[in-house]
Structure formats: C-alpha cells, structure tokens
Amino acid sequence: MRVVFMGTPDFSVPVLEALAAAHEVVAVYSQPPRPAGRGKADRPSPVHQRALALGLNVRHPTSLRDAQAQAEFAALNADIAVVVAYGLILPQAVLDMPRHGCLNIHASLLPRWRGAAPIHRAIMAGDAETGICIMQMEAGLDTGPVLLRAATPIATNETTSDLHDRLSMMGADLIVEALARLPDLIATAQPDVGVTYAAKIDKAEARVQFDRPAAQVDRQIRGLSPFPGAWVMVGAERVKLLRSRAVDGVPGQVPGQVLGGFTIACSDGAIEVLEAQREGKRPMPASEVLRGLSLPPILA
C-alpha cells in the first residue's frame, strides 16, 4: 500500500520501521525541528531522524489547514495514512484524502484514556491492564471506531518508560496486521460508557506528597518516570524518584519520615525508592544515590 506516516516522538519510530519494511511509505510527516541541547540548535524529531536514515521523504508543515499543504498531501495519492503521536490536528479534508482514510495508533483500551497521556494515566490510576487500539480517525478527540485492539497487563513494578516501549512494539505489530487485513476489518464504534480522558501531565503533579497512601505515591513515582519525574526536596536540592515499590510501614510513623535507607513513610505503609536522580546527575540505584546524599529525618 501507499502509506503516509505521521508521527513525531520515540514512541512512533518502531511503527515507522515496521511500515517501511512492509509497504511503500510515500511521505513521512513530523513536527518541525525544535531547539534542543545546550546550544539550542534545531534538532529534528526522532521520527524525522529515522525517516532520513531510511531514505524517506520527510515533511514538517506547521499546519495542515492551508490550501497548499492540503494540495501537497492530496498529490501523494495515498492508500492510507497512519498517525501515531503526530502532534497536529488533521482537518476533515485531510482525513478524507487517503483511499482508506486515516488510522490512528492509540496507547490505551479505548474509550478509556482518550487524549494526550494515556500511558502515564493508566499507571497513575492503578489500572490492571492497558493496550493498543487501531482506530479510524474522525474529527473528535480519539472518538473514532476501533478496527483492532490488543490488551496487555500492567506489571506492579512497571514505569511509564517500560510500558511505553512495550506498547510501541505492540502498536507496530498491530498496524501491520491491520493493513494486511484491510478492507475486511469491521470498525466497531466506541461505547459511551467508560470514557475517560488522559489529560496532559502538568508539572505541578510531580511533587511527591507523602500524606497519601503508599500505593498512590508508588503509582505517582512510576507513572511519571522518566518524564517529568516525581520529585522531593532534599535540603535545597530537587531529587527525582524514578522507581519504587510499596512496603510495610512501622508503628507510630509520620508521613515523610525516613525509615532507613530510602524508605519513606506514607499515610499508610511506606514506599521504598529503588532508583533516583540527583540534579545534574544520571539516574542511579537508590543505594548509589545515598552514598553522596544524606536524607533528613523527615521529607516534606
């Protein structure tokens, strides 16, 4: 098939690679290069970089609403467009251009966790499972009918980074299956019951408050790892907590009390920090972090 691929971050790269191996990718659309690094030089997105390495035609318009951008898209004469974490809204005119429409790869079991941060939200909410949906795109936010879905359990120790990588590979496999089975797949409308929205992560959510149950704090730490990273203040230094597990507390504990090592009391039980990151340092096991960092008796 003649495929237009539209994606931007690391999550989208395995999908691009799978499609390029199985079909003719006639163009890759990605977000424009952004300033990054110490020098703030423009850096192409991960999808842009991988597409160039594969010898593919890359486009990065700032909008798909103007007539010229739409004419250039139409001229590709695509059989289908595959969209995964692209970052631009596709107007109806573009959605209607490919022969088989536009398919979106969404990292949740729709209609749960429509929106920007489904992986983070699934872990933070304590969901037992999540998955991938291949959805026929329409004008609404992740409201289109679903062609294929695959579920996977969320392990009790998984971070967003871990789950991100697993779901990315699942999405690559599932979209190849979906294209192989078109046009025989039957799209199933999403139910009205069970709709939830995965709002974009606000950095204000990242500070850890230990006056909550240990299970909630643990899910916050794992759900925000590695970005933006749940954090605590140790003296004047902000320390990111990247991996943890809920453990038993001790009688008479106070929320925030350091119980030994990097184990911290919560409103019930405690969390043991397994991996952390000091300012300007790489992520390290908690035991290594504590070699150069002294925790106060209470973490506020």
Buried (B, 14 or more C-beta within 10 A) or exposed (E): BBBBBBBBBBBBBBBBBBBBEBBEBBBBBBBBBEEEEEEEEEBBBBBBBBBEEBEBEBBBBEEBBEEEBBEEBBEBEBBBBBBBBBBBEBBEEBBEBBEBBBBBBBBBBBBBBBBBBBBBBBBBBEBEEBBBBBBBBBEEEBBBBBBBBBEBEBEEEBBBBBBBBBBBEBBBBBBBEBBEEBEEBEBEEBEEEEBBBBEEBEEEBBEBBBEBBBBBBBBBBBBBBBEBBBBBEBEEEBBBBBBBBBBEBEEEBEBBBBBEEBBBBBBBBBBBBBBBBBEEBEBBBBEBBBEEBEBEEEBE
